[in-house]
Amino acid sequence: MKIEIKNLTHIYKQGTPFEKKALDDINLTVNDGEFVGLIGHTGSGKSTLIQHLNGLLKPSSGEVFIGEENIFSKGVDLKEVRHKVGLVFQYPEYQLFEETVYKDIAFGLKNYKVPENEIEEKIKTAARLVGLDEELLQSSPFDLSGGQKRRAALAGVVAMEPEILILDEPAAGLDPFGRELIFREIQNLHREKKLTVILVSHSMEDIARFADRIVVMHEGKVLMDGVPAEVFAKDEELNNAGLDIPQVTRILNSIRKMGYDIRDDIFTVEEAARELIKLTGEKNA
């Protein structure tokens, strides 16, 4: 499902001495099925922006279209909008509260009055999609590991079968193994369910690995918008915005400056390893 943001401005505490413009005339389109990485320094407006996409925040001015519908038009049912747009906040496990994982995942389904005979199948499907063992469904969510809690919280959103999935720092606080698992499941969800995905992250490495397109925010505005190669080529502008290119890209750039013929569109360790092996092989040939 397509997202279209038109002239979106949000001002916190408007008309008071503490007034702050968090979003400044944002215009942005996310096409159906895209995987977009949203990055920016703390305070750039990322979290404020995504909270407009399912109506949690109302704009000071501007419009947000989900599909063909302006979600802030009079009479729009925001409950239905939130059914289409699943938003997973940072540290979503803090929102787990039910007696069992099964009941936690079922909460949203029951709230939307999904028929009882459909709930169990939706829960099992969601658990499978996020890599959560079915045997854990009857466990207390508070007995799970950090990564399992994260997947249980994600399953609660996935069970609602959204057409758009927005994730705010989904791997925050997880160890490297947990990070790898959660991102693998998000990538599988995108591929299997053809979801439109917006991934908010501070990690350039994570964004580089998974996003097809990157939107960079700075001081409430869209600073850059393009494929990873276009964005990471502007390392000086990113640095001025308090960001950096992936470390492996910086290393390869240094090697390229030494006169070696290395591609300029490599952003992951795996790609770098293959390129360096290829370079070594050519040198020894």
N, C-alpha and C positions, 0 to 999 in steps of 0.2 A: 504494500500500500504506500502511496506517495504522500510525502509531507511537503507543504509549501508555507513558508514563513514570509510575511510581507510587512515591512516597515515596523518591526516589533521593537517597542521600547518599554522598559520596565524601570520604574523609579520607586525605590524603597522610601517609606516615611515621607512621601511627597507633601510639600507644603509646611514642613517642619524644619528646624535648624539642623536636623540630622539627615536631611534629604541626600540620597545617593542614587545616581543613575547606574544601574547594573547592566542594562542592555540599551544600546544606542542605535536605533534604526536598523535592525537586523533584517536582511533579505537573504533567504537560503532555501534551496530545494533539495530534498532527499528523494531520489527516485525509488520506485517499487523494487524491492529485492537487493538494494545496495547495502554494503557493509561499510559504514562511515566511522572513522575515528575522529573524536572531538577532543582536542587538546588545548591546553592553555595553562598559564601560571595560576596559582591560587588567587582568587578574586577577579579572574578574567571574565566571568559570567557564564561559565559552562553549566553549573548546576541550576542557576536561575533559568537558563534557556530551556533545559530539558523538562523542568517542572511546568513549563507552559504547554508542552506537547500533549499532555493529557488533562489539562485544565486545573492542575493543582495550584498554579498561580495564574492570575488574570493580568493581562498587559495594561500598562498605562495608556498605550495606544498601539495600533497595529492589529494584524490578523494572523491566525494559524489555521491552515486547511489540512485536514486529515482526509485523504481522498478528495472528494469534491465539496466537503462540508466545512464551513467556517465554525470551529468548535465554540467560538465565543458569541455566535449569533443568538438572538433571543429564541428561547424554546428548545435549544439543543440539549439533549439528555447526556450530561457528562458521564453518567454511569455507563452508558453504551460506548462512549469515547474511550473510557478506561478499560473496557472489555477488548477493544481493538488495539490499544496502546499499553503494553505491559512495561512498567517502570520498576527496575530493581535498584534500590538505593544502596549506597555504600554500607557495608556491614549489615546486610539484610537479615542475618541470623538473630539480630537483636529484636526482630519483629516476631520471632517464633514464640508461641505462647501456649499451644494446645497440649493435651496429655500425650498424644502420639504424633509421629510424623504424618501418618495417614490423615488424622483429623486436621492437622495444620494445612496440608495440601488441599483438603476438602473444603476448607473454610470459605474461600472465594467462590467455589462452585455452588455451595449451598446458599451463599449470599445472593447469587444470581439465579437462584431457584432452578438449577439444573436438575432434571429428574433423577431420583435416587438410583434407578437402574442403569444410569449412564456414568455416575460418579466414579465407581470403582475402576471401570475401564480407563477413564480419563486419568485417574491418579496413577495407575500402573504404567500407562503410556508416558506420562510426564516423567515419572521416576526413571524409566528406561532412557528417555531422551537426554536426561541430564546426568546419566551414569550413576544413579543411586540404586543400590541393591534393594530388591523387593523385600528381602528379609528385614530390612531396617524400618519398614513402614509402620510396624507395631512397636517400635522403640520410642522412648522419650526423646524429643529433639535435643534435650539438654545432655543426653548421654553420647551424642555424636561428636566426632572430631570437628575441627574448624572447617575443613574442606567439605565434609559431609553436611554440616549445617548450611553452608553456602549453597550446596546443590539442592538441599531440601527447600530452602527459601526460593531458589530459582524455579524449582518444580511447581511451587504454588502459583507462580506467574504463568509458567508454560502450560499448566493444566487448563487455564482459561482460554487457550488457543488464540493468543493475540496475533495480529498481522504485523505489528511493529514491536520490536523488543529494544528497550533502552536500558543500558547498564552503566551505572555510575561506579567506577573503580571496583569492578567485580572481584578482583584478586587481591585487594588491599588486605594486608596483614597475614596472608597465607605464605607458607614456606615454598621454595621453588617447585617441589613436587606438586603441592596443592594448586599453585598457580598454573602449572602446565595442564593439570587435569581440568580445571574449570574453564580455561580458554579452549581446550580441545572440545569440551562439550558445547560451548557457545558456537564454535565453528561448525560442529556437526549439526546443531540446531539450524543455523543459517542455511546450510546446504540441504538438509533433509526437508525442512518445513518451508524453505524459500522465504524466510522472514526478512523484512527490512530491519537492519540492526544498526543502532548507534552506540558506539562504545566510547565512554568517557574514561580517560586515563592520563596520568602524569608520565607514564612510562613510554618513551619513544620506541623502545624495543618491542613492547607488546603491540603498539599501534602499527609499527612497521610490519610485523609478522602477519597480522590478521586483516587490517583495513584495506579496502580497494581504493579508498579516497580519504583524504585528511582535511579537516576543517580546523584552522588555528584561530583561537580567540585571544584578544588582547584588549584590556580596558573596555569591555562591553561591546566590542566590534569584531567583525570577521576580518582577521588580518590576512589570512591566506586560505585558499581552497583549491585543491588539486590532487592529483595522484601522488603517491609517496615520492617518486623521483623528482617531481617539480617542487614539492615542499622542502624536502631535505637538501635540495641544491641551494636553498637560501639560508645557509647556516648563520650568516651574520645577522640577518633579520630575526631569525629565531632566537639567537643569543640576546639580541636587544629586547626581546619579549620575555626573557627569563627562561628560555627553553634551549634544548640542545639536540643535535642529531644523534642517532644511535651510535654508541661507541665504536662498533665494528665498522660503520661507515666512515667515521673520522679516521680510523686506522688505515683503511683502504685508500682514503683520499691522500693521506701522507705518503703511502707507497706509490700511488699514481704520480705524485709530484716528483718522485725520484726517477721518473722516466719509464715506469712499467705500464704495460697496456692492460689496464684493469677496468672492467665495466663500472659505470657510475650509478648503477641502479641496484646496488646490493645493500640490504639493510638488516640481514639476519646472519647469525653465526654459521648456520648450515650452508647458506649461499656463499658466504665468504670462504669457507673451507673448500668447497668445490672449485671456486675460482682460483684459489691459491694452489691447489693440487694441479689444476690445469696449467697454471702459469709455470709451476716447477717442472711439469712434464715437458712443456715446450722449450724451456731453458736447457733441459738436459738432453733434448732430442738432437 
